Amino acid sequence: MKPTTQILSAGLLVTLTLAGSAAADDGVGQLGRIGEIARRAQQVEELHMSDEEEQKLGSAVSANLRQRFGVVQDPAVHRYVSLVGQVLAQASSRPSLGWSFIVLDTDSVNAFAAPGGYVHITRGALALIQNEAELAGVLGHELTHITEKHTIREIQKDSGIKLGAQESLSGNAALFERVVGATVSKIVNQAFSPAQENESDAKGSSLANQVGYAPSGLATFLTRLKERNTGTTEKRGLFPSHPETEARIARLTKQASAMKPAGTATVEARYKETITYTSVPQTSIALSADGALGLEGGAPAGSDEAKSDSKAEESKKDAPKKRGFGTGTFGFGRGGEEKVSAQASASGGSRGVDPDRDGKGGANPAPVPVKVAAADLAGFKKEGGLT
């Protein structure tokens, strides 16, 4: 039997149960109900999802991202990125997840990890990366978000996504769309906690080094990214969420120097032979026609983002003459598979348009199929001096 995905509204359960308790005279019955409250509340802390359900969710999210940014239609590039990704995935804690590595067709520098093994990296990020060790560091970071189920942990906190005790993602189309929408919102807006980002940095870099890459790959890339973003007033580029880039670089550098490196390969020549893109300055990145990812979406009903936006709107009504930063919502616009998450957006606050989040994407969302056999991985590792 498939495990069900259960997210319960603890507050609602407490209210209903206490109401019943007021009319009850049986102390034992009250204790039983209190135990039920505790049991249901505990379920709020854990989001149970089978690998099959997780992959179904990730597939829908990936389709949305592909529709939004397009896919690079170059089999050689996809095969190369997939080989690097599969080397990491096979050494990870979830090697049998059914991993897919997708290159999005945009000059924006970004990467997105969707549940179920769907790792996306942009053409712009590949252009800024200079060797295979850096690519492994970035992919290792995103891969860790998946192996540690960070996105799922964040979705379970969303007050707009609630399940009854007998509900599951598999049997509820409306709920599934809400979860897809909320997931896209979390991923695109990099809504991970500092602890989750630190974990992905540490474990992703360690994983890359474990298979033979130099442990400094991610820190080196982040340093270049910080230099590229000099002068911007917002947290832009890959990994725009907390902690700040400088602190992350320092932490990664300390980790690399403290560990006994399992590998030192950078494989720069092979990287440059395959990846020949030219990095585009932030100021030259073409923006999506919908501006800040739509500007007409809206956070999922009942979500923390929606509540925040609602409060902001009420505040505006109460004090129309008050000056200050506005509050907006950033959604994916309309059309195609994006309709699946037309409500998938996040509160943009005063962030404005971010070229690395809102950059224009390519016109072709079709996935590029890649088949990687065990012999292919073995040959790839041997050629690159990996373990």
N, C-alpha and C positions, 0 to 999 in steps of 0.2 A: 504493500500500500504506500502511495506517495505521501511524504510528510506535507502537511498543509502549511501555508504561509499565514501566520497569525499575528496581527497587530491589534490590540484591543484598547479601547478607551477606558483607562483605569478610572478616570473621574466619573464617567457614566455608570460604570459598574458599582462604584462606591455609593453613588446617589441612589440607585435603584435598590441596592441591598439594604442600605440603612433605612430607606422608606419602609421596606418590608419588615425590618427589625422592630420598628416602632409599634407595629400591630401584633408582634409575636410575644408570647408569654414564656415560651420554652427557651431556657438558657442554653441548653445543649444545641438547639436549632440555631441560636444566635452565634454560638461558637463555630458551628459548621459553616454558616454564611461568612463569618470573618475569615475562616480558612480559605473559602472560595475566593474572597476578595484578594487575599494574599497570593493565591495561586494564579489568578488571572492577571494581577498586577505584575507578577514575575514574567508573564508571557510578553508584556510590553517591552521588557528588557532584551528579548531575543527575537530575531526575525528568522523564522524557520523557512527555508526554501531549498528544494531539491536542486541538484545540479541541472536537471532538465528544465525546471522552471527558471533558474538563473540564466541559462543559455537562451531560453525563449525571450526573456526580458532583454538580455544583451543584444540579441538579434534585432529586435524592434528598435532599440536605442541606436544601434549601429546604422540601421536603415535611415533613421532620422538624420544622423550626422552626415551620412553619405549624400542624402538629398540636399542638405544645407550647404555642404562644402564641395561636393563633387569628389570624384576619385581619379587619381592619376592613372591613365590608361597605358601604363608601361610595364609589361610583364617582367622585364629584367629588374626593374627597381623593386617591384613587389616581391619577387623571388629573393632578392638580396636581403631586404628588410625582414622577410619571413624567416630566412635562414638564421639571421642573428637572433631574432625573437624566439625561434624554436629552440635554439641552443640554450637560451635562458629558461624557457618554459619547461623543458625536459629536466632541468636541474632544480626546478622550483618545488614547492610543497604540493602543487596540483598539476602534475605533468599530463594527466589524462583528460583535462578539461575540454579539449577540442579548440585549441587556440587559433585565432585569426589576427593577422597583422595587416593593417590597411593604411595606405598613404593617401591622405586627403589633398585635393587639388586647390591649394590656396597659398598665397605668399605669407599669410599669417604664421607666426611662430608659435606652435601650440602642440599639445598631445592630449588625448582623451582615453581613459580606460572605462569601458563599459562592462557590466557584469557578464560572467559566463565565458571570459577569455577573449573579448574583442578589444584589441589595442589599436589605437589610431594615432598616427603622427602626420603632421602637415609637411607639404613640400617645402614650405618656408623654414621649418625646423631642420629638415635635412640639409638645406642650403647653408644654414648657420653652423651646423655640426662639421667638424673637420676630420674625424677619424672614427673607426669602428668602436673603439673603447668608449668614446663619448656617446655614440648611438646606443651601445649596450647599457650605459648608465641611465639614459633617458628611458629606454624601453624597460629596463629593470625597475625603475621607479613606478612606471605605469602598471607594469605587471604585478607589482606588490600591492597596489590598490585593489587588484582583483583577487589575488590569493588570500589577502586578509579581509576581504569583503567590506572594504571601507564605504563604498557607495551604498551598499545594502544597510550598513549600520546607520548611515545618515538618513536614508529613506525612512527607516523605522521611527526616527524622531519627528517626522513630518506629521503634524496634527491633522493634515488634510487627507491622510491615507490611513484608514481604519478598517480592520477586518473583524467580522464576527467569528465566533468560535469554530463554526463549521465552514467558513469561506476559504477559498484558495485562489491564487492567481489564475489557475488553469480553467476555472469554471465561471469566471466573472469578467466579461469583456469590458464593461464600463470601468471596473476597478483596475483592470490591466492597463487601460489607456491612461488612467490617472497616475499609476505607478510609472509608466513609461514617461509621461510628461514631467513628473517630479524628478525622475532620474536624469533626464536630459538637462533639466534646469541645474541640478547639482553638479553634473559633469562639466557643462560649458562654463559655468561660473566658478569652477574650482572650489566648491564649497566643502572642502575637507578641513578637519580640525588641525591645529598645530601638531598635536600628537600623531595624527595619521600621516601628515606630511613628513614629519621626522622619521617615522617608522618606514615609510616608503623610500626616503633618502638612504637610510642606514641599510635596510635589508636589500634594496635594489642594487646599491653599490657593492654590497657584500656578495650578492648573487653573481654580478658581473665579474667580480674578481675570482670567485669560486670556479668559474668556467675558463679562466685564463686571461681575462682582460685586466689592464692596469687599473688599480683601485681609484685613480684620480680622475677618471673619465667624466663623471657627472659634475664634480666640482669645477673642472676645467671649462666645461660647457657653460655652467651657470656664471662663471666669471666673465666669459665672453658675452653672455646674454646681458649681464649687468652693465657692462661697458656699452653695449649696443643701446641699452635703454637709458643711458645717462641723459639727464635733462628732462625726462618725463616726470610728471607730477603724480602719476598713478601707478599702481602695481600692475604693470603690463608684462606681456610676454608669457613664456611657459612658466607654469607654477606661480600665478600672481597672488595666491593666497598666503597667509601667514605660515610660518615665520618669515621675516624679511630675508631677502636673498643673501645679504652679507653674513648674517648669522648662520644661514644654512651652509654657505661656502666654508665658513670657519669650522663648523661642526664636521662637515665631510672631510676637510683637510686633516683635522685632528684624528678622525677615524682612520683615514688612509695611512697616516704616519704611525698610528698605534698598532695596526694589524700587521701580521706577517703575510705579505702579499702571496697569494696563491698563483698569481700570474702577472705578467708585465706587458702583455701584447697590446699594441694600439692599432695595428693593421691599417695604417694610414693609406698605403698605396692601393690596397684593394678597395677601400672606401672611395677614394677619389677617382678610381677607374670606373666605378659604377654610378656614383652620385655626382652629377656635373651641374647641378643647379647653382644659380647665382643668387646670393642673399639680397633681398630688397629692403632698403631703409624703411623704418616705420612710417615716415612721412610720405612715402611713395606707394604704400599699400592701398590698393583700390578697396573701397568699402562696399559692403552689401547694399543693394538697392533699397533694402528695408531699414538702412541705418543701423541703429543699435539692436540688431537681431529682431527687428520687427517693430518695436515700440507700441504695438497694438495688442500684444498678447495679454498676459495677466497671469499671476501666480495661480496654481491649482487652488480651487475653492477650499477655504478652511485651513490652508497651509500657513506656516509662520510668515512666509513672504506676503501672502495675501492680507493677513491681519495687519502686518506692518504698513502695507500700502494703504489699507483702509483707514488706519489711524492717522496716517499722514494726510489723507484726503479730508478727513473730518477736521483735522487741525487747520487746514487751509480754509475750510468753510467758516470756522469760528474766528479766524483772524486773517481776513482777506488782505489787509493792508500790511501785514507783517512781511518783511523782506528776509530772504535767506535762500538756502539751497533748495531746489525743487526735488521731488521724488518721482521717479518714473518706474515703469516695469519693462523688462526686456524680454521679448518673446521671439520665437523662431519665424514669424511671418506666416504666409499662407501658401498652400499649393502642394500637390503631390503627397508623398508620405509624411510631410511635415504636419498634415492635418491631424495625424495621430496624436501630436502633442501641441496643438494650437494653443493650449493653455499652459504649455511647459515654458515657464520663464522664471526669472528671478528678479527680485527687487534691485533695480540698478542704482538707487540712491542718487548721489551726486557724482557718480563715476564718469558719466559721459560716454562717448563712443571710444572703444578700444580697438585699434586696428588689428591686434592679435586675437581678438575675440569676435570682432564684427567684420573682418575682412571678406572680400568677395570670393566666392567659391567657383569651381568649374561647373560646366553644364552636364557632365555625365556622371550619374551616381552609381553606375553599374559596377559591381565588385569584380576584381580581377582574380580568377581562381589560381591558386598555387598549390601544387602537390609536392611535399617534401618527404622523401623516404629516409629511413634510418641510414642507408648508405650515403645519401646526400649530406646528411648532417655530419657523418663521420669524416667524409672527404673535406667538407667545409672547415671543420675544426682542425684537421691535420694541416691543411693549407695555410691556415691563419696562426698556427702555433698555439692552439687552444687545447684545453684538457678535457 
